[in-house]
């Protein structure tokens, strides 16, 4: 689960977006894609490929919600 530190009051849309991101990341792990180097929310029309690549512990690639 995504944790916001320090804890702050967030609008419900933010909670919904974080829940969506958590769901996508969990499904990537549980349904065959495996662990990613990075998985989360990314703003804009295109994703930044800087988060994609070989990582430690055999994880590679990334998952994102745009």
N, CA, C, O and CB atoms as a CASP TS submission, in Angstrom:
PFRMAT TS
TARGET T0000
AUTHOR 0000-0000-0000
METHOD Language model
MODEL 1
PARENT N/A
ATOM      1  N   UNK     1       0.839  -1.182   0.000  1.00  0.00           N
ATOM      2  CA  UNK     1       0.000   0.000   0.000  1.00  0.00           C
ATOM      3  C   UNK     1       0.883   1.244   0.000  1.00  0.00           C
ATOM      4  O   UNK     1       1.907   1.284   0.681  1.00  0.00           O
ATOM      5  CB  UNK     1      -0.954  -0.001   1.216  1.00  0.00           C
ATOM      6  N   UNK     2       0.485   2.249  -0.760  1.00  0.00           N
ATOM      7  CA  UNK     2       1.207   3.506  -0.805  1.00  0.00           C
ATOM      8  C   UNK     2       0.972   4.289   0.470  1.00  0.00           C
ATOM      9  O   UNK     2      -0.167   4.430   0.917  1.00  0.00           O
ATOM     10  CB  UNK     2       0.789   4.326  -2.022  1.00  0.00           C
ATOM     11  N   UNK     3       2.036   4.793   1.053  1.00  0.00           N
ATOM     12  CA  UNK     3       1.948   5.564   2.287  1.00  0.00           C
ATOM     13  C   UNK     3       2.435   6.968   2.009  1.00  0.00           C
ATOM     14  O   UNK     3       3.493   7.156   1.407  1.00  0.00           O
ATOM     15  CB  UNK     3       2.769   4.906   3.428  1.00  0.00           C
ATOM     16  N   UNK     4       1.671   7.954   2.443  1.00  0.00           N
ATOM     17  CA  UNK     4       2.056   9.356   2.303  1.00  0.00           C
ATOM     18  C   UNK     4       2.683   9.783   3.624  1.00  0.00           C
ATOM     19  O   UNK     4       2.055   9.696   4.679  1.00  0.00           O
ATOM     20  CB  UNK     4       0.822  10.268   1.927  1.00  0.00           C
ATOM     21  N   UNK     5       3.946  10.251   3.553  1.00  0.00           N
ATOM     22  CA  UNK     5       4.660  10.626   4.762  1.00  0.00           C
ATOM     23  C   UNK     5       5.185  12.035   4.602  1.00  0.00           C
ATOM     24  O   UNK     5       5.906  12.282   3.636  1.00  0.00           O
ATOM     25  CB  UNK     5       5.810   9.640   5.064  1.00  0.00           C
ATOM     26  N   UNK     6       4.883  12.962   5.463  1.00  0.00           N
ATOM     27  CA  UNK     6       4.104  12.784   6.691  1.00  0.00           C
ATOM     28  C   UNK     6       2.622  12.679   6.364  1.00  0.00           C
ATOM     29  O   UNK     6       2.167  13.165   5.328  1.00  0.00           O
ATOM     30  CB  UNK     6       4.354  13.948   7.671  1.00  0.00           C
ATOM     31  N   UNK     7       1.873  12.038   7.259  1.00  0.00           N
ATOM     32  CA  UNK     7       0.422  11.899   7.025  1.00  0.00           C
ATOM     33  C   UNK     7      -0.240  13.263   6.860  1.00  0.00           C
ATOM     34  O   UNK     7      -0.017  14.178   7.652  1.00  0.00           O
ATOM     35  CB  UNK     7      -0.245  11.132   8.189  1.00  0.00           C
ATOM     36  N   UNK     8      -1.051  13.380   5.822  1.00  0.00           N
ATOM     37  CA  UNK     8      -1.780  14.623   5.556  1.00  0.00           C
ATOM     38  C   UNK     8      -3.203  14.265   5.170  1.00  0.00           C
ATOM     39  O   UNK     8      -3.486  13.134   4.774  1.00  0.00           O
ATOM     40  CB  UNK     8      -1.088  15.467   4.431  1.00  0.00           C
ATOM     41  N   UNK     9      -4.086  15.226   5.287  1.00  0.00           N
ATOM     42  CA  UNK     9      -5.461  15.034   4.829  1.00  0.00           C
ATOM     43  C   UNK     9      -5.461  15.136   3.308  1.00  0.00           C
ATOM     44  O   UNK     9      -5.047  16.157   2.759  1.00  0.00           O
ATOM     45  CB  UNK     9      -6.440  16.088   5.474  1.00  0.00           C
ATOM     46  N   UNK    10      -5.921  14.088   2.618  1.00  0.00           N
ATOM     47  CA  UNK    10      -5.922  14.106   1.162  1.00  0.00           C
ATOM     48  C   UNK    10      -7.337  13.988   0.635  1.00  0.00           C
ATOM     49  O   UNK    10      -8.172  13.318   1.243  1.00  0.00           O
ATOM     50  CB  UNK    10      -5.051  12.978   0.605  1.00  0.00           C
ATOM     51  N   UNK    11      -7.616  14.631  -0.488  1.00  0.00           N
ATOM     52  CA  UNK    11      -8.949  14.504  -1.089  1.00  0.00           C
ATOM     53  C   UNK    11      -9.220  13.062  -1.506  1.00  0.00           C
ATOM     54  O   UNK    11      -8.288  12.290  -1.729  1.00  0.00           O
ATOM     55  CB  UNK    11      -9.085  15.441  -2.306  1.00  0.00           C
ATOM     56  N   UNK    12     -10.477  12.705  -1.608  1.00  0.00           N
ATOM     57  CA  UNK    12     -10.840  11.332  -1.955  1.00  0.00           C
ATOM     58  C   UNK    12     -10.324  10.920  -3.334  1.00  0.00           C
ATOM     59  O   UNK    12     -10.072   9.735  -3.554  1.00  0.00           O
ATOM     60  CB  UNK    12     -12.347  11.171  -1.907  1.00  0.00           C
ATOM     61  N   UNK    13     -10.158  11.860  -4.271  1.00  0.00           N
ATOM     62  CA  UNK    13      -9.640  11.507  -5.593  1.00  0.00           C
ATOM     63  C   UNK    13      -8.211  10.996  -5.476  1.00  0.00           C
ATOM     64  O   UNK    13      -7.821  10.070  -6.187  1.00  0.00           O
ATOM     65  CB  UNK    13      -9.700  12.719  -6.548  1.00  0.00           C
ATOM     66  N   UNK    14      -7.431  11.590  -4.587  1.00  0.00           N
ATOM     67  CA  UNK    14      -6.056  11.133  -4.380  1.00  0.00           C
ATOM     68  C   UNK    14      -6.062   9.723  -3.810  1.00  0.00           C
ATOM     69  O   UNK    14      -5.287   8.872  -4.246  1.00  0.00           O
ATOM     70  CB  UNK    14      -5.289  12.094  -3.438  1.00  0.00           C
ATOM     71  N   UNK    15      -6.932   9.471  -2.841  1.00  0.00           N
ATOM     72  CA  UNK    15      -7.050   8.127  -2.275  1.00  0.00           C
ATOM     73  C   UNK    15      -7.435   7.118  -3.359  1.00  0.00           C
ATOM     74  O   UNK    15      -6.913   6.003  -3.390  1.00  0.00           O
ATOM     75  CB  UNK    15      -8.090   8.112  -1.135  1.00  0.00           C
ATOM     76  N   UNK    16      -8.342   7.511  -4.238  1.00  0.00           N
ATOM     77  CA  UNK    16      -8.766   6.619  -5.325  1.00  0.00           C
ATOM     78  C   UNK    16      -7.624   6.347  -6.300  1.00  0.00           C
ATOM     79  O   UNK    16      -7.452   5.211  -6.741  1.00  0.00           O
ATOM     80  CB  UNK    16      -9.959   7.223  -6.076  1.00  0.00           C
ATOM     81  N   UNK    17      -6.843   7.370  -6.644  1.00  0.00           N
ATOM     82  CA  UNK    17      -5.711   7.199  -7.555  1.00  0.00           C
ATOM     83  C   UNK    17      -4.640   6.310  -6.935  1.00  0.00           C
ATOM     84  O   UNK    17      -4.066   5.463  -7.619  1.00  0.00           O
ATOM     85  CB  UNK    17      -5.115   8.559  -7.928  1.00  0.00           C
ATOM     86  N   UNK    18      -4.364   6.497  -5.644  1.00  0.00           N
ATOM     87  CA  UNK    18      -3.384   5.650  -4.971  1.00  0.00           C
ATOM     88  C   UNK    18      -3.866   4.206  -4.903  1.00  0.00           C
ATOM     89  O   UNK    18      -3.071   3.279  -5.061  1.00  0.00           O
ATOM     90  CB  UNK    18      -3.101   6.178  -3.563  1.00  0.00           C
ATOM     91  N   UNK    19      -5.159   4.009  -4.669  1.00  0.00           N
ATOM     92  CA  UNK    19      -5.720   2.654  -4.641  1.00  0.00           C
ATOM     93  C   UNK    19      -5.609   2.006  -6.022  1.00  0.00           C
ATOM     94  O   UNK    19      -5.294   0.820  -6.119  1.00  0.00           O
ATOM     95  CB  UNK    19      -7.200   2.684  -4.179  1.00  0.00           C
ATOM     96  N   UNK    20      -5.863   2.763  -7.086  1.00  0.00           N
ATOM     97  CA  UNK    20      -5.726   2.258  -8.454  1.00  0.00           C
ATOM     98  C   UNK    20      -4.282   1.850  -8.732  1.00  0.00           C
ATOM     99  O   UNK    20      -4.031   0.779  -9.285  1.00  0.00           O
ATOM    100  CB  UNK    20      -6.186   3.322  -9.474  1.00  0.00           C
ATOM    101  N   UNK    21      -3.352   2.690  -8.355  1.00  0.00           N
ATOM    102  CA  UNK    21      -1.935   2.392  -8.538  1.00  0.00           C
ATOM    103  C   UNK    21      -1.546   1.126  -7.780  1.00  0.00           C
ATOM    104  O   UNK    21      -0.881   0.252  -8.336  1.00  0.00           O
ATOM    105  CB  UNK    21      -1.075   3.575  -8.075  1.00  0.00           C
ATOM    106  N   UNK    22      -1.954   1.022  -6.522  1.00  0.00           N
ATOM    107  CA  UNK    22      -1.655  -0.174  -5.724  1.00  0.00           C
ATOM    108  C   UNK    22      -2.226  -1.424  -6.386  1.00  0.00           C
ATOM    109  O   UNK    22      -1.576  -2.469  -6.406  1.00  0.00           O
ATOM    110  CB  UNK    22      -2.219  -0.028  -4.297  1.00  0.00           C
ATOM    111  N   UNK    23      -3.431  -1.320  -6.925  1.00  0.00           N
ATOM    112  CA  UNK    23      -4.083  -2.455  -7.583  1.00  0.00           C
ATOM    113  C   UNK    23      -3.298  -2.896  -8.815  1.00  0.00           C
ATOM    114  O   UNK    23      -3.065  -4.091  -9.000  1.00  0.00           O
ATOM    115  CB  UNK    23      -5.523  -2.093  -7.977  1.00  0.00           C
ATOM    116  N   UNK    24      -2.887  -1.954  -9.658  1.00  0.00           N
ATOM    117  CA  UNK    24      -2.114  -2.273 -10.859  1.00  0.00           C
ATOM    118  C   UNK    24      -0.801  -2.949 -10.477  1.00  0.00           C
ATOM    119  O   UNK    24      -0.425  -3.959 -11.072  1.00  0.00           O
ATOM    120  CB  UNK    24      -1.840  -0.998 -11.685  1.00  0.00           C
ATOM    121  N   UNK    25      -0.107  -2.398  -9.493  1.00  0.00           N
ATOM    122  CA  UNK    25       1.184  -2.958  -9.074  1.00  0.00           C
ATOM    123  C   UNK    25       1.017  -4.370  -8.526  1.00  0.00           C
ATOM    124  O   UNK    25       1.818  -5.254  -8.831  1.00  0.00           O
ATOM    125  CB  UNK    25       1.841  -2.060  -8.016  1.00  0.00           C
ATOM    126  N   UNK    26      -0.015  -4.584  -7.723  1.00  0.00           N
ATOM    127  CA  UNK    26      -0.272  -5.912  -7.167  1.00  0.00           C
ATOM    128  C   UNK    26      -0.613  -6.917  -8.268  1.00  0.00           C
ATOM    129  O   UNK    26      -0.133  -8.050  -8.248  1.00  0.00           O
ATOM    130  CB  UNK    26      -1.411  -5.848  -6.142  1.00  0.00           C
ATOM    131  N   UNK    27      -1.441  -6.501  -9.227  1.00  0.00           N
ATOM    132  CA  UNK    27      -1.820  -7.407 -10.311  1.00  0.00           C
ATOM    133  C   UNK    27      -0.634  -7.774 -11.197  1.00  0.00           C
ATOM    134  O   UNK    27      -0.571  -8.895 -11.701  1.00  0.00           O
ATOM    135  CB  UNK    27      -2.911  -6.778 -11.155  1.00  0.00           C
ATOM    136  N   UNK    28       0.304  -6.854 -11.397  1.00  0.00           N
ATOM    137  CA  UNK    28       1.497  -7.171 -12.176  1.00  0.00           C
ATOM    138  C   UNK    28       2.282  -8.296 -11.509  1.00  0.00           C
ATOM    139  O   UNK    28       2.795  -9.186 -12.188  1.00  0.00           O
ATOM    140  CB  UNK    28       2.384  -5.923 -12.343  1.00  0.00           C
ATOM    141  N   UNK    29       2.375  -8.257 -10.199  1.00  0.00           N
ATOM    142  CA  UNK    29       3.117  -9.281  -9.462  1.00  0.00           C
ATOM    143  C   UNK    29       2.366 -10.609  -9.467  1.00  0.00           C
ATOM    144  O   UNK    29       2.967 -11.659  -9.694  1.00  0.00           O
ATOM    145  CB  UNK    29       3.371  -8.825  -8.019  1.00  0.00           C
ATOM    146  N   UNK    30       1.053 -10.569  -9.218  1.00  0.00           N
ATOM    147  CA  UNK    30       0.295 -11.811  -9.020  1.00  0.00           C
ATOM    148  C   UNK    30      -0.154 -12.493 -10.310  1.00  0.00           C
ATOM    149  O   UNK    30      -0.517 -13.669 -10.280  1.00  0.00           O
ATOM    150  CB  UNK    30      -0.904 -11.526  -8.188  1.00  0.00           C
ATOM    151  N   UNK    31      -0.137 -11.785 -11.441  1.00  0.00           N
ATOM    152  CA  UNK    31      -0.643 -12.390 -12.677  1.00  0.00           C
ATOM    153  C   UNK    31       0.411 -12.522 -13.766  1.00  0.00           C
ATOM    154  O   UNK    31       0.121 -12.335 -14.948  1.00  0.00           O
ATOM    155  CB  UNK    31      -1.788 -11.582 -13.200  1.00  0.00           C
ATOM    156  N   UNK    32       1.630 -12.843 -13.363  1.00  0.00           N
ATOM    157  CA  UNK    32       2.616 -13.253 -14.340  1.00  0.00           C
ATOM    158  C   UNK    32       3.643 -12.247 -14.796  1.00  0.00           C
ATOM    159  O   UNK    32       4.655 -12.656 -15.366  1.00  0.00           O
ATOM    160  CB  UNK    32       1.940 -13.707 -15.471  1.00  0.00           C
ATOM    161  N   UNK    33       3.454 -10.959 -14.587  1.00  0.00           N
ATOM    162  CA  UNK    33       4.442  -9.993 -15.051  1.00  0.00           C
ATOM    163  C   UNK    33       5.636  -9.922 -14.102  1.00  0.00           C
ATOM    164  O   UNK    33       6.738  -9.573 -14.524  1.00  0.00           O
ATOM    165  CB  UNK    33       3.804  -8.612 -15.195  1.00  0.00           C
ATOM    166  N   UNK    34       5.435 -10.244 -12.847  1.00  0.00           N
ATOM    167  CA  UNK    34       6.515 -10.221 -11.865  1.00  0.00           C
ATOM    168  C   UNK    34       6.723  -8.860 -11.258  1.00  0.00           C
ATOM    169  O   UNK    34       6.050  -7.890 -11.604  1.00  0.00           O
ATOM    170  CB  UNK    34       7.788 -10.681 -12.488  1.00  0.00           C
ATOM    171  N   UNK    35       7.674  -8.805 -10.340  1.00  0.00           N
ATOM    172  CA  UNK    35       7.986  -7.550  -9.647  1.00  0.00           C
ATOM    173  C   UNK    35       8.595  -6.545 -10.609  1.00  0.00           C
ATOM    174  O   UNK    35       9.271  -6.914 -11.568  1.00  0.00           O
ATOM    175  CB  UNK    35       8.945  -7.802  -8.470  1.00  0.00           C
ATOM    176  N   UNK    36       8.348  -5.282 -10.342  1.00  0.00           N
ATOM    177  CA  UNK    36       8.885  -4.201 -11.168  1.00  0.00           C
ATOM    178  C   UNK    36       9.925  -3.418 -10.376  1.00  0.00           C
ATOM    179  O   UNK    36       9.961  -3.489  -9.148  1.00  0.00           O
ATOM    180  CB  UNK    36       7.753  -3.263 -11.656  1.00  0.00           C
ATOM    181  N   UNK    37      10.767  -2.673 -11.081  1.00  0.00           N
ATOM    182  CA  UNK    37      11.705  -1.762 -10.414  1.00  0.00           C
ATOM    183  C   UNK    37      10.927  -0.610  -9.797  1.00  0.00           C
ATOM    184  O   UNK    37      11.244  -0.141  -8.704  1.00  0.00           O
ATOM    185  CB  UNK    37      12.778  -1.229 -11.411  1.00  0.00           C
ATOM    186  N   UNK    38       9.926  -0.172 -10.500  1.00  0.00           N
ATOM    187  CA  UNK    38       9.129   0.972 -10.065  1.00  0.00           C
ATOM    188  C   UNK    38       7.700   0.754 -10.536  1.00  0.00           C
ATOM    189  O   UNK    38       7.469   0.275 -11.646  1.00  0.00           O
ATOM    190  CB  UNK    38       9.706   2.320 -10.616  1.00  0.00           C
ATOM    191  N   UNK    39       6.757   1.104  -9.697  1.00  0.00           N
ATOM    192  CA  UNK    39       5.350   1.011 -10.055  1.00  0.00           C
ATOM    193  C   UNK    39       4.614   2.123  -9.328  1.00  0.00           C
ATOM    194  O   UNK    39       4.732   2.241  -8.109  1.00  0.00           O
ATOM    195  CB  UNK    39       4.756  -0.393  -9.699  1.00  0.00           C
ATOM    196  N   UNK    40       3.856   2.940 -10.048  1.00  0.00           N
ATOM    197  CA  UNK    40       3.140   4.024  -9.394  1.00  0.00           C
ATOM    198  C   UNK    40       2.438   4.940 -10.357  1.00  0.00           C
ATOM    199  O   UNK    40       2.272   4.624 -11.535  1.00  0.00           O
ATOM    200  CB  UNK    40       4.071   4.814  -8.562  1.00  0.00           C
ATOM    201  N   UNK    41       2.026   6.085  -9.841  1.00  0.00           N
ATOM    202  CA  UNK    41       1.350   7.103 -10.633  1.00  0.00           C
ATOM    203  C   UNK    41       2.388   7.947 -11.361  1.00  0.00           C
ATOM    204  O   UNK    41       3.450   8.249 -10.817  1.00  0.00           O
ATOM    205  CB  UNK    41       0.446   7.990  -9.742  1.00  0.00           C
ATOM    206  N   UNK    42       2.069   8.327 -12.600  1.00  0.00           N
ATOM    207  CA  UNK    42       2.965   9.181 -13.356  1.00  0.00           C
ATOM    208  C   UNK    42       2.122  10.172 -14.158  1.00  0.00           C
ATOM    209  O   UNK    42       1.302   9.754 -14.975  1.00  0.00           O
ATOM    210  CB  UNK    42       3.891   8.340 -14.289  1.00  0.00           C
ATOM    211  N   UNK    43       2.306  11.479 -13.941  1.00  0.00           N
ATOM    212  CA  UNK    43       1.493  12.473 -14.643  1.00  0.00           C
ATOM    213  C   UNK    43       1.988  12.711 -16.070  1.00  0.00           C
ATOM    214  O   UNK    43       3.159  12.480 -16.372  1.00  0.00           O
ATOM    215  CB  UNK    43       1.492  13.787 -13.872  1.00  0.00           C
ATOM    216  N   UNK    44       1.106  13.166 -16.929  1.00  0.00           N
ATOM    217  CA  UNK    44       1.509  13.556 -18.271  1.00  0.00           C
ATOM    218  C   UNK    44       1.029  12.613 -19.353  1.00  0.00           C
ATOM    219  O   UNK    44       0.396  11.593 -19.081  1.00  0.00           O
ATOM    220  CB  UNK    44       2.981  13.660 -18.337  1.00  0.00           C
ATOM    221  N   UNK    45       1.344  12.974 -20.584  1.00  0.00           N
ATOM    222  CA  UNK    45       0.884  12.217 -21.746  1.00  0.00           C
ATOM    223  C   UNK    45       1.784  11.028 -22.066  1.00  0.00           C
ATOM    224  O   UNK    45       1.352  10.103 -22.753  1.00  0.00           O
ATOM    225  CB  UNK    45       0.800  13.125 -22.948  1.00  0.00           C
ATOM    226  N   UNK    46       3.017  11.033 -21.587  1.00  0.00           N
ATOM    227  CA  UNK    46       3.948   9.937 -21.869  1.00  0.00           C
ATOM    228  C   UNK    46       4.665   9.548 -20.584  1.00  0.00           C
ATOM    229  O   UNK    46       4.854  10.372 -19.690  1.00  0.00           O
ATOM    230  CB  UNK    46       4.973  10.340 -22.970  1.00  0.00           C
ATOM    231  N   UNK    47       5.051   8.313 -20.507  1.00  0.00           N
ATOM    232  CA  UNK    47       5.759   7.825 -19.325  1.00  0.00           C
ATOM    233  C   UNK    47       7.254   8.092 -19.455  1.00  0.00           C
ATOM    234  O   UNK    47       7.791   8.117 -20.563  1.00  0.00           O
ATOM    235  CB  UNK    47       5.499   6.319 -19.121  1.00  0.00           C
ATOM    236  N   UNK    48       7.921   8.292 -18.329  1.00  0.00           N
ATOM    237  CA  UNK    48       9.366   8.469 -18.316  1.00  0.00           C
ATOM    238  C   UNK    48      10.030   7.101 -18.301  1.00  0.00           C
ATOM    239  O   UNK    48       9.799   6.322 -17.377  1.00  0.00           O
ATOM    240  CB  UNK    48       9.816   9.318 -17.097  1.00  0.00           C
ATOM    241  N   UNK    49      10.836   6.794 -19.285  1.00  0.00           N
ATOM    242  CA  UNK    49      11.485   5.492 -19.380  1.00  0.00           C
ATOM    243  C   UNK    49      12.675   5.371 -18.442  1.00  0.00           C
ATOM    244  O   UNK    49      13.317   4.321 -18.396  1.00  0.00           O
ATOM    245  CB  UNK    49      11.929   5.239 -20.799  1.00  0.00           C
ATOM    246  N   UNK    50      12.980   6.421 -17.694  1.00  0.00           N
ATOM    247  CA  UNK    50      14.093   6.387 -16.757  1.00  0.00           C
ATOM    248  C   UNK    50      13.870   5.361 -15.643  1.00  0.00           C
ATOM    249  O   UNK    50      14.830   4.939 -14.999  1.00  0.00           O
ATOM    250  CB  UNK    50      14.309   7.766 -16.159  1.00  0.00           C
ATOM    251  N   UNK    51      12.632   4.959 -15.408  1.00  0.00           N
ATOM    252  CA  UNK    51      12.324   4.013 -14.345  1.00  0.00           C
ATOM    253  C   UNK    51      12.332   2.566 -14.842  1.00  0.00           C
ATOM    254  O   UNK    51      12.058   1.653 -14.062  1.00  0.00           O
ATOM    255  CB  UNK    51      10.975   4.342 -13.736  1.00  0.00           C
ATOM    256  N   UNK    52      12.632   2.342 -16.092  1.00  0.00           N
ATOM    257  CA  UNK    52      12.560   1.006 -16.682  1.00  0.00           C
ATOM    258  C   UNK    52      13.955   0.442 -16.890  1.00  0.00           C
ATOM    259  O   UNK    52      14.827   1.119 -17.434  1.00  0.00           O
ATOM    260  CB  UNK    52      11.797   1.040 -18.015  1.00  0.00           C
ATOM    261  N   UNK    53      14.167  -0.781 -16.463  1.00  0.00           N
ATOM    262  CA  UNK    53      15.457  -1.400 -16.673  1.00  0.00           C
ATOM    263  C   UNK    53      15.679  -2.560 -15.735  1.00  0.00           C
ATOM    264  O   UNK    53      14.760  -2.987 -15.036  1.00  0.00           O
ATOM    265  CB  UNK    53      16.550  -0.392 -16.508  1.00  0.00           C
ATOM    266  N   UNK    54      16.882  -3.065 -15.715  1.00  0.00           N
ATOM    267  CA  UNK    54      17.241  -4.168 -14.827  1.00  0.00           C
ATOM    268  C   UNK    54      17.467  -3.619 -13.423  1.00  0.00           C
ATOM    269  O   UNK    54      18.153  -2.614 -13.238  1.00  0.00           O
ATOM    270  CB  UNK    54      18.509  -4.915 -15.342  1.00  0.00           C
ATOM    271  N   UNK    55      16.886  -4.287 -12.449  1.00  0.00           N
ATOM    272  CA  UNK    55      17.014  -3.856 -11.062  1.00  0.00           C
ATOM    273  C   UNK    55      17.523  -5.009 -10.212  1.00  0.00           C
ATOM    274  O   UNK    55      17.703  -6.126 -10.697  1.00  0.00           O
ATOM    275  CB  UNK    55      15.667  -3.337 -10.519  1.00  0.00           C
ATOM    276  N   UNK    56      17.746  -4.725  -8.966  1.00  0.00           N
ATOM    277  CA  UNK    56      18.196  -5.766  -8.058  1.00  0.00           C
ATOM    278  C   UNK    56      17.081  -6.766  -7.777  1.00  0.00           C
ATOM    279  O   UNK    56      15.915  -6.487  -8.053  1.00  0.00           O
ATOM    280  CB  UNK    56      18.696  -5.155  -6.757  1.00  0.00           C
ATOM    281  N   UNK    57      17.417  -7.881  -7.251  1.00  0.00           N
ATOM    282  CA  UNK    57      16.488  -8.953  -6.862  1.00  0.00           C
ATOM    283  C   UNK    57      15.741  -9.547  -8.059  1.00  0.00           C
ATOM    284  O   UNK    57      14.657 -10.101  -7.879  1.00  0.00           O
ATOM    285  CB  UNK    57      15.481  -8.425  -5.850  1.00  0.00           C
ATOM    286  N   UNK    58      16.279  -9.450  -9.255  1.00  0.00           N
ATOM    287  CA  UNK    58      15.648 -10.055 -10.419  1.00  0.00           C
ATOM    288  C   UNK    58      14.455  -9.302 -10.966  1.00  0.00           C
ATOM    289  O   UNK    58      13.826  -9.766 -11.917  1.00  0.00           O
ATOM    290  CB  UNK    58      15.232 -11.413 -10.087  1.00  0.00           C
ATOM    291  N   UNK    59      14.124  -8.153 -10.396  1.00  0.00           N
ATOM    292  CA  UNK    59      13.010  -7.337 -10.897  1.00  0.00           C
ATOM    293  C   UNK    59      13.485  -6.518 -12.077  1.00  0.00           C
ATOM    294  O   UNK    59      14.642  -6.100 -12.117  1.00  0.00           O
ATOM    295  CB  UNK    59      12.442  -6.411  -9.785  1.00  0.00           C
ATOM    296  N   UNK    60      12.605  -6.283 -13.041  1.00  0.00           N
ATOM    297  CA  UNK    60      12.944  -5.376 -14.131  1.00  0.00           C
ATOM    298  C   UNK    60      11.661  -4.767 -14.654  1.00  0.00           C
ATOM    299  O   UNK    60      10.570  -5.290 -14.427  1.00  0.00           O
ATOM    300  CB  UNK    60      13.720  -6.108 -15.266  1.00  0.00           C
ATOM    301  N   UNK    61      11.800  -3.683 -15.339  1.00  0.00           N
ATOM    302  CA  UNK    61      10.641  -3.021 -15.907  1.00  0.00           C
ATOM    303  C   UNK    61       9.915  -2.149 -14.922  1.00  0.00           C
ATOM    304  O   UNK    61      10.395  -1.908 -13.814  1.00  0.00           O
ATOM    305  CB  UNK    61       9.707  -4.022 -16.453  1.00  0.00           C
ATOM    306  N   UNK    62       8.749  -1.672 -15.329  1.00  0.00           N
ATOM    307  CA  UNK    62       7.969  -0.785 -14.481  1.00  0.00           C
ATOM    308  C   UNK    62       6.491  -0.933 -14.805  1.00  0.00           C
ATOM    309  O   UNK    62       6.120  -1.440 -15.863  1.00  0.00           O
ATOM    310  CB  UNK    62       8.419   0.676 -14.655  1.00  0.00           C
ATOM    311  N   UNK    63       5.671  -0.491 -13.894  1.00  0.00           N
ATOM    312  CA  UNK    63       4.239  -0.415 -14.105  1.00  0.00           C
ATOM    313  C   UNK    63       3.817   1.003 -13.781  1.00  0.00           C
ATOM    314  O   UNK    63       4.376   1.615 -12.871  1.00  0.00           O
ATOM    315  CB  UNK    63       3.464  -1.461 -13.237  1.00  0.00           C
ATOM    316  N   UNK    64       2.864   1.530 -14.488  1.00  0.00           N
ATOM    317  CA  UNK    64       2.417   2.879 -14.186  1.00  0.00           C
ATOM    318  C   UNK    64       0.958   3.056 -14.549  1.00  0.00           C
ATOM    319  O   UNK    64       0.402   2.322 -15.366  1.00  0.00           O
ATOM    320  CB  UNK    64       3.267   3.900 -14.919  1.00  0.00           C
ATOM    321  N   UNK    65       0.354   4.050 -13.920  1.00  0.00           N
ATOM    322  CA  UNK    65      -1.008   4.449 -14.226  1.00  0.00           C
ATOM    323  C   UNK    65      -0.925   5.876 -14.706  1.00  0.00           C
ATOM    324  O   UNK    65      -0.386   6.738 -14.012  1.00  0.00           O
ATOM    325  CB  UNK    65      -1.969   4.301 -12.988  1.00  0.00           C
ATOM    326  N   UNK    66      -1.459   6.139 -15.901  1.00  0.00           N
ATOM    327  CA  UNK    66      -1.388   7.500 -16.451  1.00  0.00           C
ATOM    328  C   UNK    66      -2.772   8.063 -16.494  1.00  0.00           C
ATOM    329  O   UNK    66      -2.962   9.202 -16.921  1.00  0.00           O
ATOM    330  CB  UNK    66      -0.747   7.524 -17.861  1.00  0.00           C
TER
END
